[in-house]
């Protein structure tokens, strides 16, 4: 089975013109670079695929990651994401995540 992880980032006062600009802003507000490194490693190891979408009107980015189930479980155990969620929220981001088995 696979795990589908949907992550939606919204910034109400954002003025991003494209996906790359919004991604750069999100990365700048992260406090835990180990989580980004773990995601980069998992992606290069083909443990998940990702589709990104950007809505300039809503100032919203959606990531849909489809993971190998074992890789997802290992990633979540190692990186619960609380530090980055807190840092993004304190910087004005709204981050929602949903998980489904597909």
C-alpha positions in Angstrom: 0.0 0.0 0.0 1.0 3.6 -0.4 0.4 6.6 1.8 -0.8 9.9 0.3 0.2 13.0 2.3 -1.5 16.2 1.4 0.1 19.3 2.9 -1.5 22.8 2.3 0.4 26.0 3.1 -1.4 29.3 3.1 -0.3 32.8 4.0 -3.1 35.3 4.2 -0.9 38.3 3.8 1.3 36.6 1.1 2.1 38.3 -2.2 3.8 35.4 -4.0 3.8 35.4 -7.7 4.7 31.8 -8.3 5.3 28.4 -6.8 9.1 28.8 -6.5 8.8 32.1 -4.7 6.4 30.6 -2.1 8.6 27.5 -1.6 11.6 29.8 -1.0 9.6 31.7 1.7 8.5 28.5 3.4 12.0 27.2 3.5 13.3 30.5 5.0 10.8 30.2 7.9 11.8 26.6 8.8 13.8 26.2 12.0 14.6 22.4 11.6 16.8 21.9 8.5 17.1 18.2 9.3 13.5 17.7 8.3 14.2 19.3 4.9 17.3 17.2 4.5 15.3 14.0 5.3 12.7 14.9 2.7 15.4 15.7 0.1 17.0 12.3 0.8 13.7 10.4 0.6 12.8 12.1 -2.6 16.1 11.4 -4.3 15.8 7.8 -3.0 12.4 7.6 -4.7 10.6 6.9 -1.5 7.8 9.3 -2.6 6.6 11.2 -5.6 5.3 14.7 -5.3 2.9 17.0 -7.1 2.9 20.7 -6.3 0.2 23.2 -7.0 0.1 27.0 -6.4 -3.0 29.2 -6.2 -1.9 32.8 -6.5 -5.3 34.2 -5.5 -5.5 32.2 -2.3 -1.8 32.4 -1.8 -1.8 28.7 -1.2 0.6 25.9 -2.1 -0.5 22.2 -2.0 1.9 19.3 -1.9 0.6 15.8 -2.6 3.3 13.3 -1.7 2.7 9.6 -2.4 4.9 7.6 -0.2 6.1 4.0 0.1 4.3 3.0 3.4 7.4 1.8 5.2 9.4 4.9 4.2 6.5 7.2 5.3 6.3 5.5 8.7 10.0 5.8 9.2 10.1 9.4 8.2 7.2 10.4 10.5 8.8 8.5 13.4 12.0 10.4 12.9 10.5 13.8 12.1 7.2 14.5 13.8 7.4 18.0 12.4 6.4 19.9 15.5 9.3 22.4 15.5 8.7 23.3 11.9 4.9 23.5 12.2 5.4 25.9 15.2 7.9 28.0 13.4 5.8 28.3 10.3 2.7 29.2 12.3 4.5 31.8 14.2 5.7 33.3 10.9 2.0 33.6 9.8 1.6 30.4 7.8 -1.4 28.1 8.1 -0.3 24.5 7.5 -2.8 21.6 7.3 -1.9 18.0 6.6 -4.1 15.0 5.8 -3.0 11.4 5.4 -4.7 8.6 3.5 -3.9 5.1 2.5 -4.2 4.7 -1.3 
